[in-house]
Every structure is written in C-alpha cells, then in structure tokens.
Amino acid sequence: LTTKDAGTDGTALSWDVSNQETFNLNCQMADSLISATKGTKFELNPTQFLSPAMHGEDGNTGKVKCLKYWELNLVRTNYLSQHLFLAHTSEHVQQMWDQLVSPNRHAMLTMVFPKMDPFSPAAFETTRIIRAALASEMQKLSVSHPGITFKMFSPGGVMLDLINVTSGQLPICFLLAAAVSLTLIAFWFGSAFIPAKLLFTVIVPLTWTIGAALYVYEDGVLEFLHFPGLSRTGDSGLDWTVPMFTLTFMMGLA
C-alpha cells in the first residue's frame, strides 16, 4: 500500500500511513482479496496475511482481525513497554514495523503466503485475480481516498508478465526477422525459391514437432507405453521458452 494525497495546487503530497484510517483500509483490502479468491482451490484466509495492520482472524466476523494503531504504537514506542513490561514483544513489533513500513511512513507492505507453487498455473491465476481485486479496490477508493494505491509484487507475477510480453511480441519479432533474413538470402544467392524452400523445410516442420510434443506430453497419447520419457506431464505442458528458442535458433541455423 502506498499513499499520495492531492495538494491544493494539484501536486501529489505523501500521506503518513501511521494512523488508524490506513490500518482500516489495509484490512479492507485484505478482506477483498479473501473474498475474491473464495471458492477457488487456492482461496486465501486471514492467517496467511502478515502486516502491521492485522493479525489472524476475527472470531466474530471471519475476516482479518484489524489492529488498533494506538495499541501497536504504544507497545512499540512507550518507555514502559520497551524496558519493563513488554520488552521482548516491543522489540519484535519494532522490527516488524521497520521491515514493513517505509522510513518516511508513506508505504506499508502486506505479505501473503498462499499454499501453492509460486510458478504454477494456480499461482498465475491467483495473480490475475489479486490484481483485478486490487484494481477494483482502488477504483472504490478513488473518490474518498484518491491517494491510495495498492501494488502487487511476486515471483510468479514477474514470470507471468515476462511470459505475456514475450508471447505477445514473439510473432511480430519472428515475422520481421524471417522477412529480413529470407529477403537477404534471396538477394545474396539470386534465387527467389530459396526462401520458399526454407519455409517448407524449417518453419512448417517446427509446427508439426511442437504439435507432436503437445500430443505426447500434454494429451498423453503414448502413455500406454509406460516409458517415463514419454509420460504425460499433467497441466505443465511445454516450457514457454521452447517455441521462442526453437524458432529463433532454427532460423539462425538455416
């Protein structure tokens, strides 16, 4: 969670997150993520969230238990808490605050620990759902709290973005590279038929090879042989880099 508040002259002014209102908004955000993933195989629950603003589940509502800022601040900064009554707790609370709240108190981290492989299809789907939920939450707060921004970061999210960008740009890049390469080859060798030959001897067979690989490893057509190297890989399919590298390498070798 990051905060930017609009000043009177239209410039962005930072808003201190160390207050109860920010705690409530952060808890509201966490509840929206729990609601968005409810009913899925990877649904979130309050115990999977770590934040200065919340702790565990509220037994009465089933939502995240939102903490009181003044209580947390009292444990963290009060002299008696630090040195007499709650020294150990106060030290850990301060460590948590230092790690999850920015030094200028303009941003607060909320960590989520879902039980899944961070690079699995389920993680990618969770990333999409969480991003949509955060965007919806920011839209709701755009009028009452225009400075509030929710941002998400995860290894699975980075991988998902990389796959999306690469997959989207691959056809364009490959067609441009193929057009330039085949044109130079035709010009260099003085033959207009060499590019057509390369098309039918390199590019078309690649589509057959990738299709056959999917037929074997995704559909399991040869699973009856009980050979480990030809077994179905479940929902893993082929690695997303296979089409990208095979197309570019084969074009370069040709």
Salt bridges, closest charged atoms under 4 A:
ASP16 OD2 - ARG105 NE 2.98
GLU21 OE2 - HIS145 NE2 2.44
GLU125 OE1 - ARG128 NH1 3.39
ASP161 OD1 - ARG131 NH1 2.83
GLU223 OE1 - ARG232 NH2 3.43
